[in-house]
Amino acid sequence: MRVKYLGSGSGEGGSPTLFATDRGTILVQGYIVTDPQALSDIGEIPEGETVVEITQDILRFADEPLTTDPRNNRQRATSTEGQEAL
């Protein structure tokens, strides 16, 4: 998997941060939630997963289309059906 930095609420390398992958997914870096009440409200969290807390303003970076392919920095194009074409 290749990853491209999208943006951060505290500058590059800080937290929270969003990254786009070449698989069409978003990675989120944030602080692990340890508050017992919050975890109780969420319910069971599957093994291998965790809940992280981010500031709401960081989500603006997820709305921006990925303009380069992290695998080779080529411009990405989108077909009329919304499927990515390289």
C-alpha positions in Angstrom: 0.0 0.0 0.0 1.2 3.5 -0.9 0.2 6.5 1.2 -0.1 10.2 0.4 -0.3 13.0 3.1 -3.6 14.9 2.8 -3.4 17.3 5.7 -3.1 17.8 9.4 -4.6 19.9 12.1 -1.2 20.5 13.6 1.2 20.6 10.7 2.8 17.7 8.8 3.8 14.9 11.1 1.5 16.0 13.9 -1.8 14.7 15.0 -4.6 14.4 13.8 -3.6 13.7 10.3 -5.3 12.2 7.2 -3.6 10.2 4.5 -5.0 8.7 1.2 -4.0 5.3 0.0 -3.6 3.9 -3.5 -6.5 1.5 -2.6 -9.0 4.4 -2.5 -9.1 4.5 1.3 -8.3 7.1 4.0 -5.9 6.5 6.9 -6.5 8.5 10.1 -3.8 9.3 12.7 -5.2 10.5 16.0 -5.2 10.0 19.7 -6.4 6.6 20.9 -9.6 6.9 22.8 -9.2 5.4 26.3 -12.2 7.2 28.0 -14.3 4.3 29.6 -17.6 6.1 29.1 -16.9 6.8 25.4 -15.8 3.2 24.8 -18.9 2.0 26.6 -21.1 4.2 24.4 -19.4 2.9 21.2 -19.8 -0.8 22.2 -17.7 -3.8 21.1 -14.6 -2.9 19.0 -13.4 -5.9 16.9 -9.9 -7.2 17.5 -7.3 -5.4 15.4 -9.3 -2.2 15.4 -9.2 0.9 17.6 -11.0 4.2 17.9 -9.1 7.4 17.5 -10.2 10.9 18.2 -9.6 13.7 15.7 -10.7 17.3 15.4 -13.7 17.9 13.2 -11.8 20.5 11.0 -9.4 17.7 9.8 -12.3 16.2 7.8 -12.0 19.0 5.2 -9.0 17.2 3.8 -11.1 14.1 3.1 -13.4 16.0 0.8 -10.6 16.9 -1.6 -10.1 14.5 -4.5 -6.8 12.7 -4.6 -5.0 14.5 -7.5 -1.9 12.3 -7.8 -1.4 8.6 -7.6 0.9 7.9 -4.6 2.4 5.0 -6.5 4.0 7.1 -9.2 2.7 10.7 -8.8 0.7 10.5 -12.1 -2.4 12.6 -12.3 -5.6 10.5 -11.7 -8.6 10.7 -13.9 -12.2 9.8 -12.9 -14.6 8.0 -15.3 -18.2 9.1 -15.7 -19.2 6.3 -13.3 -17.0 7.7 -10.6 -14.5 4.8 -10.9 -10.9 5.8 -10.9 -8.9 5.4 -14.1 -5.1 5.5 -14.2 
